């Protein structure tokens, strides 16, 4: 019996000692059945509306203000 040595000269190591998992989908169809998904969706919607309301109210309040010290100022809007 002879020992056979198999040499792979074409093996390339790219500095990783692991393999990357395949990319996960954004959301699965099974996720639509959970209340947590809808709760997160409602929370994002309410937070966006609150952000827009405060931003628009600040801009309108700044345009209507006549007192130079009575508002947030032009730098307070951003």
WOUR-V724579 format. One record per backbone hydrogen bond with DSSP energy under -0.5 kcal/mol. NH is the residue of the N-H (numbers start at 1). CO is the residue of the C=O. If there is no record, write none. Layout:
nh,co
NH,CO
NH,CO
//
This chain:
nh,co
4,2
5,3
6,4
7,5
8,6
9,7
11,8
12,10
14,12
31,28
32,29
33,30
34,31
38,34
39,35
40,36
41,37
42,38
43,39
44,40
45,41
46,42
47,43
48,44
49,45
50,46
51,47
52,48
53,49
54,50
55,51
56,52
57,53
58,54
59,55
60,56
61,57
62,58
63,59
64,60
65,61
70,67
77,73
78,74
//
